[in-house]
Amino acid sequence: MTPIPQRLRTPLAFLPFLAAVAVAALVGGLAASDARSVYSGLDLPPFAPPAWLFGPVWTVLYLGIAVSGWLYWKSGGERRGLVWYAVQLALNALWTPLFFAAGAYGLALADIILLDIAIVVTALHFRRSSPVSAALLLPYLAWTCYATALNIAIVALN
């Protein structure tokens, strides 16, 4: 078998990161098959975004998350940072089934608070070897903090 040329190794190494993020997105997507009707049936706070906004926002965020992980790995970052990266992806994947499929808004709130923390810890680890990879997580953190506030309001209103 012919070895992969050096110039292709780094771009091809992006694919596992993209796949990991795609799995998290797929889990969420499968659990959110009825999300629009669930979301529209909730008492929402005035700052709640329209349902159509979630898809485009998450598409951009997931791409940034994948690039962030790849850049960190490429920079030779420590395994600990990759473990935190995996933890935040798992917490991300868990939120949608908890919220939309199970209707467990309180458990989803606990999950998203842990997710916020995991993103911060991941970004702090990433910053040590790749400031760009850490910076790519900031829009994700901003969105999940916004989603945390929305989740808190939904728990209070429903």
Secondary structure, DSSP 8 states (H G I E B T S, - for coil): -----HHHHHHHHHHHHHHHHHHHHHHHHHHTTTHHHHHHTS---TT---GGGHHHHHHHHHHHHHHHHHHHHHTT--HHHHHHHHHHHHHHHHHHIIIIIS--HHHHHHHHHHHHHHHHHHHHHHHHH-HHHHHHTHHHHHHHHHHHHHHHHHHHH-
